[in-house]
Amino acid sequence: MKKIKKGDDVVVRTGKDKGKSGRVAQVLKNSKVLIEGINKVFKTQKPNPNTGESGGIISKEMPVDISNVGIYNPVTKKADRVGIRILEDGTKARYFKSTNELVDL
């Protein structure tokens, strides 16, 4: 079970976007995550008349390493570490390490 999933609200802990929050758009295989509105870069793109793409400067989101983000805890209103525990019925669940409350309610 992964500690950070698609759709989680996360806060960036380090880097140029430290302190910013967003929603996870995609979890990549190489332990990186794409966060909506975070780590934007500008890229120049050549026009391609065959596909109808216009050229110019476009902005896109680049991946952030999964170790540099933490899940937003609404109780403490900060980024928090997450652990995995096995419940009584045998299923796995994520919980916040600071408050011992389940992430997925």
Stockholm file with secondary structure:
# STOCKHOLM 1.0

chainA/1-105         MKKIKKGDDVVVRTGKDKGKSGRVAQVLKNSKVLIEGINKVFKTQKPNPNTGESGGIISKEMPVDISNVGIYNPVTKKADRVGIRILEDGTKARYFKSTNELVDL
#=GR chainA/1-105 SS CCSSCTTCEEEECSSTTTTCEEEEEEEETTTEEEETTSSEEEEEECCBTTTTBCCEEEEEECCEEGGGEEEEETTTTEEECEEEEECTTSCEEEEETTTCCBSCC
#=GC SS_cons         CCSSCTTCEEEECSSTTTTCEEEEEEEETTTEEEETTSSEEEEEECCBTTTTBCCEEEEEECCEEGGGEEEEETTTTEEECEEEEECTTSCEEEEETTTCCBSCC
//
